[in-house]
Amino acid sequence: MNSSQGKLIIFSAPSGSGKSTLVQHLINEVPGFAFSISATSRAPRGTEKDGVDYYFLSNEAFQQRVAEEAFLEWEEVYPGMSYGTLKSEVKKNWDTGNAVGFDIDVVGGKNLKALYGEQALALFIQAPSIEELERRLIARGTDSNDKIKQRIEKASWEMDQAAFFDHCIINDDLDRAKAEAKKLLIEFLAK
Ligand code: 5GP
């Protein structure tokens, strides 16, 4: 077993905090690190592709996977929209010798950290403020006003959960946040 195998890196953040950009950067920059593709019952957004961004499932198919105990964890992150980490994704990446990264909501992140302890590095990505989060979600232009409102309401609670994570990265300057995340990740993978 190499030093990446069997390790988990959790990225949790309120929607719109720039987590996906950060994660994409790390995938390109850090060897031995692959990403777990989650399953979701929400519809694809913009240019999202099945099997690349998510495994997009109907509600029935998602519940079927729940019944089969195919998920390591799952959550109804927003009303009527469930998201889950498939056990098969984690195994696939570990089997190829990679550490596995998770882009996961705050509750899921806390659950995975509790399950895996020292095997997991739990990073909380914080946007500078709720106002900035709202501005970014509006600028992204992929969600309706109702969806944005829902995400902002949830974000206020999520921002208070940072203390449960190993590190909190404040994403006020993307280049600085990228460098900080990369350093933490490389140190963790070398352990
Ligand atoms: P979005 O709809 O913006 O892609 O994601 C909404 C939220 O669901 C984000 O906070 C994202 O991190 C979270 N999420 C994505 N995949 C999973 C998963 O497998 N499990 C959990 N618990 N949350 C997830």
Boltz pocket constraint, residues with backbone or C-beta under 6 A from the ligand:
constraints:
  - pocket:
      binder: B
      contacts: [[A, 11], [A, 12], [A, 13], [A, 14], [A, 15], [A, 38], [A, 39], [A, 42], [A, 73], [A, 74], [A, 75], [A, 77], [A, 83], [A, 84], [A, 85], [A, 86], [A, 103], [A, 104], [A, 105], [A, 106], [A, 107], [A, 108], [A, 109]]
      max_distance: 6.0
